[in-house]
C-alpha cells in the first residue's frame, strides 16, 4: 500500500493522433489550467469515458469535460508531436 506518495513525472511523450494521457496529480484541476502547457491547435480533443472537450484557439478547451480528475486517465488527440508536462 502506498500512502501519501506523490508521483513526479517530468513529461509525457505525445504523438500525432490519439494518445493515452494519465492524470497522476493529487487534486482535480480545470481542463484549461491542467492543459495550459499542452501546445493545442484548433480541433484537438481530450476525452474521458463519457465527457469531452475540443480546443478552440479563442476560447480554449470547451465541452462537457470541465475538470481533469485525480487518478483518472484520458485520451487526447493531438495535431502535433510534443512532450507534455502538467503545471506545478
N, C-alpha and C positions, 0 to 999 in steps of 0.2 A: 504494500500500500504506500502510495506517495502522498504526503501531506504537505501543503504549503510549498509546493515545488513550482518554480517559475521556469517556463521553457524559454530559452534565449535562442532565437533563430535569427540569423543575420538577414537572409533574404531567400526568396522563393524564385526559382527559375520559371519564367512564363514564356511559352512558345505561342506562335500564332494559332488561332482557333481555340478549341476548348481545353481547359486545364482544371485539375483539381486544386483547390485552394483551401487549406486549413485555416481556422481562426483560433490560434492557441493562446490568445490573451485571456486574462482572468475576468475582465469585465466586458459587458456589451458596449458597442460603440456605434454611433450613427454611421450609416453607409458612406456618406460623403467625407466624414472625418477618417474613418478606417481606411478608405481607399485614396486618401489625399496624395500619397506618393505613387499611386498607380498611374502610369502615363496613358490615360484613356483617350480614345478618339470617338467621334460620333458613331453610335451604334454598338459599342462594346456592351456586353451583357454580363451580369452576375446573377446567379440563381441558387436558391435552396431547393428542397424537395417541392415546395408549393408557393414560394414567393420569388419575385424577380425585380431587377432594376436595370434600366437601359441608360447609358451615358449620353448626355446631351451637352455640348460644349458651353452652352449659355446657362443652363440650369443645373448641371451636374448630374448625379445619379437620381433617376426618377422611376417610381414604380411602387410595388407593394412591399419590397424588401427595404425597410427603413433603418434597420439595425443589424449588424453582424453580432451573433450571439456567442458568448464564451463557450469554447469547446466544440463548436459546430464546424461543419465543412461545407464548402460551396463549390460550384463550378463557375468558372469565369471565362468568357470568350474575349480574347484579345486580338486586336488587329496587328499587333507587332510583338516581336521578341523583346523581352526585358527581364530584369531582375527586380522583384518587388519586395519592399520591406514595409511593415506596418509602422505608423508613427509611434514614438515612445510615449 
